[in-house]
């Protein structure tokens, strides 16, 4: 094992991202040392970085492998003839690397050890989708509505294609290899578990626009028509989150979500209004912020660390929203040209690629940008005789002999780096019209005359005071947290929050010019949305300045699942009672939906009773909690109305010499299944009672149409209840 591999094994990022990425610097330093002493020497191919990604260059008919730590290209594969100039998709989430030609339907497997692309299969259609995960890979034909499992190593079909009912949306595969396919026409998502189709999960009204996201390995569907996000499992939809704050005012096509995120935060962008919402599918918290920029050229956002990256495909760059600072940071310039930008997060790094451009980029959690020159030619490609095999397990930079890219990428600088590498913190841009580009920093205010002391006595000619940044609002459990960027230029004396409704309070009452720029609002109704502004007040007569309003949010989060559900049958059956406790933190605004026999019912109580049900059946029941912010997962149970057995003695048979017959049905016309001797009152197992032929006892003269269903010495059948009296016993249930 090389030095780099040994160190990387110790610091490879896990769920403890902070520890992992602090250590990445040490790895990079060691890699640099190893380069100086000869990694990539003559006669061997350099190792492909373990923390890297494959990036397509459709114009060249190539895929290049880039090192995530350095941004260097350390391997390149030429795709088969005929694929040059075609748009492709690269699937690198499974155990193999597959490339799909979107025009022809040809699938090619990349042999990373040989840097070749020789294994392929042709699926002969345009517009296909290729997805993989775990040990599974699939080809989706959205137009035909078919799902074809393929062998990821051989690229050939495995078994017949599965036809689904309707046109299909974009599918995802989770880390366990389960495929999730949206069928918008039916309002369902169909899972394929271990390669086999499972029961469709109902998520929306048929015809709604459905988009899938894989968030921290969990499938999430966004119903863009209803502006609702739902977490999925193979047993059904779980938590749901209503997308408020302006997202719900947008047309479905203008609501953008990524195909995957590495963490539990799912960014949602309404590109027509410039509203950004972050939904944490684990905690239920939502954070909403107006970007101050909007445009049809915006692509789906992606989140990494505390920053959200939004592709602006009109100019080949990323807008960067810093959630910690509640403001736009410097944009990241990638290509400087219009073009489709692909964003994905892999191994804790954000990758950006334009297939039709030489430039790409990789960004770490601190915002450090490394530009990638995909078209450089002095990189390893297919192995030649005498080359040593490529070791894929060792992270390494490009060979020391590699020079600068053939096509120079933009050098990192204040306009190309988002808060990383020791760059100075940018000033906050103010709200912008649709066509205006975010500036790296606002135009400076004119300097005051040396004779004026504007901090003591503001007067005409002093710099115009600035307003604070547009506030970012986060919904909490009974709270709203307001974060804003400080005003630039003249320092205010204090900040105050404006817009509190009756019954709401803000903590603190005011904020000084230094420290954390955060207010916490308590109070308010979950059924209402609230918007606030921040006012900067200045000394020496300078006018106060008010920010733009925050996006409207609710002082609540979607509740969790009800707790402690119990299901108790009624004493005589025919129904039962459900009892549960409210989810943690739930308030009076929470309502409960009870699902079971007869459909769904809504209640504000924590109990529900079923009546008039048939016995000898088992009913599945569930309870979900909801409020205006969304709903939680279901608490499920079973109402078992199988009649309980009871041991009873035969009665009124101690003075009759004739045997008591056990009938095969509740009538004397039914056949004899067995008999109980006369002049005896033995114990029998009574299962239940039912209505049959009316009979009269020869001695007591009691008449009844009730019959008992019994077992006696291995014989099962019916006995007239005039010999059981079960009709007077509430512990004996009706059979139905």
Secondary structure, DSSP 8 states (H G I E B T S, - for coil): --HHHHHHHHH---S-HHHHHHHHHHHHHHHHHHHHTTTT-TTB-----SSEEEEEETTTTEEEEEETTT--EEEEEE--TT-TTS-EEEE-SBSSEEEEETTT-EEEEEETTTTEEEEEEE---SSEEEEEEBTEEEEEETTTTEEEEE-TTT--B-S--EE-SS-----EE-TT--EEEEEGGGTEEEEEETTEE---EE-S-TT--EEEEEETTEEEEEETTTTEEEEEETTEEEEEEE--TTGGGS-GGGEEE-SEESSSEEEEEETTTTEEEEEETTT--EEEEE-S---TTB---EEETTEEEEEETTTTEEEEEETTTTEEEEEEESSSS----EEEEETTEEEEE-TTSSEEEEE-TT--EEEEETT-SSS--S--TT-B---TTS-----TT--S-SS-----STTT-SS-TT-----------TT----SS--------TT--TTTS--TTS---------EEEE-SSEEEEE-----SS--SEEEEE---TT-EEESSEE-SSS--EEEEE---TTS-B--EEEEE-STT---EE------B-S-------EEEEEEE-TTSS-EEEEEE--TT--TT-EEEEEETTEEEEESSSEEEE-S--SS-EEEEEEEEEETTEE---EEEEEE-----EEEE--S-TT--S-EEEESSSSTTS-EEEEE-TT---EEEEEEEEEEEEEE-TTT--EEEEEEEEEETTEEEEEEGGGT-GGG-TTS-B--
